[in-house]
């Protein structure tokens, strides 16, 4: 089943806000917020046809749980790149 364009557009807008929230949370060492967002993305990325986004979400969630700054920074770069290649 294909997701209508307006719903997909809102989904991607929400992910852009998630990225901004993650960046602000990282700057404030609020790892729980990143973990929560990563968990949500992990769960809904594949539902919307983006299994690679689910993987990014899983990486964010785990890195936030363990306060792994290197992986968090890398995963946020991947998340940002993923968003730039979406329409």
Secondary structure, 3 states (H helix, E strand, C coil): CCCCHHHHHHHHHHHHHHHHHHHHHHHCCCHHHHHHHHHHHHHHCCCCCCHHHHHHHHHHHHHHHHCCHHHHHHHHHHHHHHHHCCC
